[in-house]
Amino acid sequence: MKDLRNLKDIKQFEDMDIVSLDDLDALDEEESSGRRRLSFPFIRSGRKKHIKKWKTWQKIFSGVCVTVSAFLIISGSVFFMLRSKGEENLKTQVKEPVQEEDEEVREPGHYVFHNGKEYRYREDVINILCLGIDKKTGMEEEREGGTLGLADAILLISIDTERDALKIIAVPRDTMTQVQMTTEEGEVVETRNLQLTMQYAYGRTAAQSCELMVDTVSDLMYLVPIQRYCAINMQALPVINDAVGGVDVTVLEDMTWHAPEFVYGNTVHLQGQRALDYVQQRNELVTGSNMSRIERQKQYISAFIEKAKSMVTQDPSIPVTLFQQLTSNMTTNIQVEDIAYLVPELLKMSISPEQMQMIPGEVVPGEKLEEYHVDAEALKNLVIECFYEEVEDTKPDAAKKTETDAAEGTEAGEETDAAPQSEQ
């Protein structure tokens, strides 16, 4: 019998690690010196473990999954950053009153005084002035007469992100107010009491026309902040309408003089040019026809918003696609990050006729054209109700009364200056 010390030399054990008695002696010496001792079994297979290889399709599938996951994570991060930037850009940060000498100075429009109370603008309310311009050419092209057009539709879209509420305030085009007059270089030199629709014509570029409209509408509504504007021409509406598959409405008044299907009470599907016809046409021979048109515009907008919400839920790319398609037929300062923030917010909201209002006033015959005269007191109540919240009173009554009288005295003077006149 061979010596067990030479067991490793036997051929059938050549693929195994054999621990001999000499090895055990060495292990005892290593253990005594603090080294870790080998564990049983003493005999270990020297054969290599078989590692299962992935098939080609498994590698491809795994790569695709990793790539898609990385794309979704990156896209989600970018979208989140855009939303955050959009929210920061859109929301007005109300500044606290600053003490200067013996009085507190407030940022115009951030605070309103009325009937002995102070109101503070609600920061979660975002206002966008939407304008429909009566021309078929590009936004920067002049129409006959050398102007960029008139504002036929004037709507203030109010988005309350805190209460998930959407409101639309229509401002009649014939509203009499202080219109800013400009030079050929675009410099404002004076104001005149004219119809609001005229303000757009005094801009030297489409952007300046929109900015003038924002300033004038804000002044009319007691300096309420208006964060963004969007103006479209007549070619844009059919594109916007058809992007959501058209809109169904029930005709509010007989318009067969323009289109045979526009019979009072008839339900029609508005597609292409017919959508523009329904919201734009009016019988100028009928007194108050602009008021009737505004009601149709409110009805259409309500139906469009509900249809658009449904379509955007199915295809979230629609707003960005439209934004790109309307470049020459739209002027706006709405940015991509604004859209990223607004679209998810708007999808949570709904609109009804009760949430669509017109600034209070009455139609009055002018020397040449109809005029809309605003009810100043009722308008101020509407503005406070929609955009402001009452400030908790922390001041002595005497100080508060003095401050309120001064503020309301200034407003009364402004209202007197803006009183409607018959001249245009």
ChimeraX attribute file (.defattr): number of C-alpha atoms within 10 A of each C-alpha:
attribute: neighborCount
match mode: 1-to-1
recipient: residues
	/A:1	3
	/A:2	7
	/A:3	6
	/A:4	11
	/A:5	13
	/A:6	10
	/A:7	15
	/A:8	16
	/A:9	11
	/A:10	10
	/A:11	8
	/A:12	9
	/A:13	14
	/A:14	12
	/A:15	12
	/A:16	13
	/A:17	13
	/A:18	19
	/A:19	16
	/A:20	16
	/A:21	11
	/A:22	10
	/A:23	12
	/A:24	14
	/A:25	11
	/A:26	12
	/A:27	17
	/A:28	15
	/A:29	13
	/A:30	14
	/A:31	13
	/A:32	11
	/A:33	9
	/A:34	9
	/A:35	11
	/A:36	10
	/A:37	13
	/A:38	12
	/A:39	6
	/A:40	7
	/A:41	7
	/A:42	12
	/A:43	12
	/A:44	12
	/A:45	12
	/A:46	12
	/A:47	8
	/A:48	6
	/A:49	7
	/A:50	6
	/A:51	6
	/A:52	6
	/A:53	8
	/A:54	8
	/A:55	8
	/A:56	9
	/A:57	9
	/A:58	11
	/A:59	12
	/A:60	11
	/A:61	11
	/A:62	12
	/A:63	12
	/A:64	12
	/A:65	12
	/A:66	12
	/A:67	12
	/A:68	12
	/A:69	12
	/A:70	12
	/A:71	12
	/A:72	12
	/A:73	12
	/A:74	12
	/A:75	12
	/A:76	12
	/A:77	12
	/A:78	12
	/A:79	15
	/A:80	15
	/A:81	15
	/A:82	19
	/A:83	21
	/A:84	15
	/A:85	16
	/A:86	20
	/A:87	20
	/A:88	14
	/A:89	16
	/A:90	23
	/A:91	17
	/A:92	19
	/A:93	13
	/A:94	15
	/A:95	13
	/A:96	13
	/A:97	13
	/A:98	11
	/A:99	10
	/A:100	8
	/A:101	7
	/A:102	6
	/A:103	11
	/A:104	11
	/A:105	12
	/A:106	15
	/A:107	11
	/A:108	12
	/A:109	18
	/A:110	22
	/A:111	24
	/A:112	26
	/A:113	19
	/A:114	16
	/A:115	8
	/A:116	13
	/A:117	14
	/A:118	19
	/A:119	18
	/A:120	20
	/A:121	23
	/A:122	20
	/A:123	18
	/A:124	18
	/A:125	24
	/A:126	22
	/A:127	23
	/A:128	22
	/A:129	25
	/A:130	23
	/A:131	25
	/A:132	21
	/A:133	24
	/A:134	18
	/A:135	21
	/A:136	15
	/A:137	16
	/A:138	20
	/A:139	22
	/A:140	17
	/A:141	16
	/A:142	17
	/A:143	16
	/A:144	9
	/A:145	8
	/A:146	10
	/A:147	16
	/A:148	25
	/A:149	29
	/A:150	21
	/A:151	27
	/A:152	21
	/A:153	23
	/A:154	22
	/A:155	23
	/A:156	24
	/A:157	20
	/A:158	19
	/A:159	21
	/A:160	21
	/A:161	19
	/A:162	11
	/A:163	10
	/A:164	15
	/A:165	17
	/A:166	21
	/A:167	21
	/A:168	25
	/A:169	20
	/A:170	22
	/A:171	22
	/A:172	28
	/A:173	22
	/A:174	22
	/A:175	23
	/A:176	25
	/A:177	27
	/A:178	22
	/A:179	24
	/A:180	23
	/A:181	18
	/A:182	18
	/A:183	12
	/A:184	9
	/A:185	8
	/A:186	14
	/A:187	13
	/A:188	14
	/A:189	9
	/A:190	11
	/A:191	12
	/A:192	15
	/A:193	19
	/A:194	21
	/A:195	22
	/A:196	27
	/A:197	24
	/A:198	19
	/A:199	28
	/A:200	29
	/A:201	25
	/A:202	26
	/A:203	27
	/A:204	20
	/A:205	19
	/A:206	23
	/A:207	19
	/A:208	15
	/A:209	22
	/A:210	27
	/A:211	20
	/A:212	22
	/A:213	28
	/A:214	23
	/A:215	18
	/A:216	19
	/A:217	25
	/A:218	17
	/A:219	16
	/A:220	23
	/A:221	18
	/A:222	20
	/A:223	17
	/A:224	22
	/A:225	24
	/A:226	21
	/A:227	17
	/A:228	22
	/A:229	21
	/A:230	16
	/A:231	23
	/A:232	25
	/A:233	23
	/A:234	20
	/A:235	21
	/A:236	22
	/A:237	20
	/A:238	18
	/A:239	19
	/A:240	21
	/A:241	21
	/A:242	15
	/A:243	17
	/A:244	18
	/A:245	16
	/A:246	20
	/A:247	21
	/A:248	16
	/A:249	19
	/A:250	16
	/A:251	18
	/A:252	18
	/A:253	15
	/A:254	15
	/A:255	18
	/A:256	11
	/A:257	11
	/A:258	13
	/A:259	12
	/A:260	9
	/A:261	16
	/A:262	21
	/A:263	17
	/A:264	13
	/A:265	12
	/A:266	13
	/A:267	14
	/A:268	15
	/A:269	13
	/A:270	20
	/A:271	18
	/A:272	18
	/A:273	15
	/A:274	18
	/A:275	22
	/A:276	19
	/A:277	18
	/A:278	21
	/A:279	20
	/A:280	18
	/A:281	14
	/A:282	19
	/A:283	14
	/A:284	9
	/A:285	7
	/A:286	8
	/A:287	13
	/A:288	18
	/A:289	13
	/A:290	22
	/A:291	18
	/A:292	15
	/A:293	21
	/A:294	23
	/A:295	19
	/A:296	21
	/A:297	19
	/A:298	22
	/A:299	19
	/A:300	19
	/A:301	19
	/A:302	20
	/A:303	18
	/A:304	21
	/A:305	19
	/A:306	16
	/A:307	17
	/A:308	21
	/A:309	20
	/A:310	13
	/A:311	16
	/A:312	16
	/A:313	13
	/A:314	10
	/A:315	10
	/A:316	13
	/A:317	11
	/A:318	17
	/A:319	18
	/A:320	12
	/A:321	11
	/A:322	14
	/A:323	16
	/A:324	11
	/A:325	14
	/A:326	17
	/A:327	14
	/A:328	16
	/A:329	20
	/A:330	23
	/A:331	22
	/A:332	20
	/A:333	15
	/A:334	16
	/A:335	14
	/A:336	16
	/A:337	20
	/A:338	20
	/A:339	18
	/A:340	21
	/A:341	22
	/A:342	18
	/A:343	16
	/A:344	15
	/A:345	17
	/A:346	18
	/A:347	16
	/A:348	12
	/A:349	18
	/A:350	15
	/A:351	18
	/A:352	16
	/A:353	14
	/A:354	8
	/A:355	14
	/A:356	20
	/A:357	17
	/A:358	18
	/A:359	20
	/A:360	18
	/A:361	15
	/A:362	14
	/A:363	17
	/A:364	15
	/A:365	13
	/A:366	13
	/A:367	10
	/A:368	9
	/A:369	11
	/A:370	17
	/A:371	25
	/A:372	24
	/A:373	21
	/A:374	21
	/A:375	12
	/A:376	18
	/A:377	11
	/A:378	12
	/A:379	18
	/A:380	18
	/A:381	11
	/A:382	18
	/A:383	17
	/A:384	21
	/A:385	12
	/A:386	16
	/A:387	21
	/A:388	21
	/A:389	15
	/A:390	16
	/A:391	14
	/A:392	10
	/A:393	10
	/A:394	7
	/A:395	9
	/A:396	8
	/A:397	10
	/A:398	9
	/A:399	10
	/A:400	16
	/A:401	14
	/A:402	11
	/A:403	17
	/A:404	19
	/A:405	15
	/A:406	13
	/A:407	16
	/A:408	16
	/A:409	12
	/A:410	12
	/A:411	16
	/A:412	13
	/A:413	10
	/A:414	14
	/A:415	16
	/A:416	10
	/A:417	12
	/A:418	16
	/A:419	14
	/A:420	19
	/A:421	14
	/A:422	14
	/A:423	10
	/A:424	13
